Amino acid sequence: MPKKNTLNKGHQVTKSNVLNEMRADKMSLQELRLFTVYLSRINPLDPSTRHVKFTIEEFQEIMELGRMNIPYYKKVANNLLSQVIILTTKSGGFDGFNLFSQFKLEIDKDNKWYIDIIANDKAMPFLFEFKNHYFKYELWNALHLKRKSHLRLYEVLKQYERIGYRVVSVSNLRHWLGIEDHEYERFA
């Protein structure tokens, strides 16, 4: 069993079906992985765990990344902070809000770099209050995948694993995987 206070490939990721079906084309593979690490560190039954902190050293170790690169993490922070959830309202309109309210990269009292991420208040129902509409997997299963579309396909398949099968249109599959119409024009 992994220690709760450190990152570990054995951590469980719990993700709501609604969050999984939202378009993820604006996230890079590393950003999806970082989001997956975030999900592995929260307790989906306890909203007070929305504030996640871990060292860069831990992240680089499980991600098998090289040295510290602040400009890279600035880009990742900018992209994650700009992730917007857009929900259709009953009237046919929509409600949009950011997934995260804070992404901080700082040195702590032990002189170690850490990442500190906090979910936005409006995003809480998608991270914590999803009742029976969710799925789980081990963090390692997401981290070893080499492409964004592979990670997204894995999550879509995990979502429907208990059902056994699901018929979806190619356009819905493209949407869930973040594949544009001009990409992979032939689905044979």
FENDASUL-V242696 format. One record per backbone hydrogen bond with DSSP energy under -0.5 kcal/mol. CO is the residue of the C=O (numbers start at 1). NH is the residue of the N-H. E is the energy in kcal/mol with one decimal. If there is no record, write none. Layout:
BEGIN
CO_NH_E, CO_NH_E
END
This chain:
BEGIN
3_6_-0.9, 8_11_-1.9, 9_140_-2.4, 11_139_-3.5, 13_137_-1.8, 15_135_-1.8, 16_20_-2.0, 17_21_-1.8, 19_22_-0.9, 24_27_-1.3, 28_32_-2.5, 29_33_-2.4, 30_34_-2.5, 31_35_-2.5, 32_36_-2.3, 33_37_-2.5, 34_38_-2.5, 35_39_-2.5, 36_40_-1.8, 37_41_-1.0, 38_41_-1.1, 38_42_-0.9, 42_44_-0.7, 43_46_-2.6, 46_49_-2.3, 47_50_-1.6, 48_51_-0.5, 50_52_-0.8, 50_119_-0.9, 52_117_-3.0, 54_115_-3.4, 55_59_-2.1, 56_60_-3.4, 57_61_-2.0, 58_62_-2.4, 59_63_-2.0, 60_64_-0.8, 60_65_-2.4, 61_64_-0.5, 69_73_-2.0, 70_74_-2.3, 71_75_-1.9, 72_76_-2.3, 73_77_-2.8, 74_78_-2.6, 75_79_-2.3, 76_80_-2.8, 77_81_-2.8, 78_82_-1.0, 80_83_-1.2, 83_99_-2.5, 84_86_-0.5, 85_87_-0.5, 85_97_-1.9, 87_95_-2.5, 89_92_-1.7, 93_89_-1.8, 95_87_-2.8, 97_85_-3.5, 99_120_-2.3, 102_118_-2.1, 104_116_-2.6, 106_114_-2.6, 108_111_-2.0, 112_108_-2.6, 113_56_-2.1, 113_57_-0.6, 114_106_-1.9, 115_54_-2.2, 116_104_-3.1, 117_52_-2.9, 118_101_-2.5, 118_102_-1.5, 120_123_-1.0, 120_124_-0.6, 121_124_-1.3, 123_126_-1.4, 123_127_-0.8, 124_127_-1.2, 124_128_-2.4, 124_129_-0.7, 125_129_-0.6, 126_16_-0.7, 130_133_-2.7, 132_134_-1.1, 133_17_-2.3, 135_15_-2.3, 137_13_-3.6, 138_141_-1.1, 138_142_-0.7, 139_142_-1.4, 139_143_-2.0, 140_144_-1.8, 142_145_-0.9, 147_151_-2.1, 148_152_-2.5, 149_153_-2.3, 150_154_-2.5, 151_155_-2.1, 152_156_-2.4, 153_157_-2.7, 154_158_-2.5, 155_159_-2.1, 156_160_-1.2, 158_161_-1.1, 160_164_-1.8, 166_168_-0.6, 169_173_-2.4, 170_174_-2.8, 171_175_-2.2, 172_176_-2.7, 173_177_-2.2, 174_178_-1.0, 174_179_-2.6, 175_178_-0.7, 178_180_-0.5, 180_183_-1.3, 185_187_-0.6, 186_188_-0.7
END
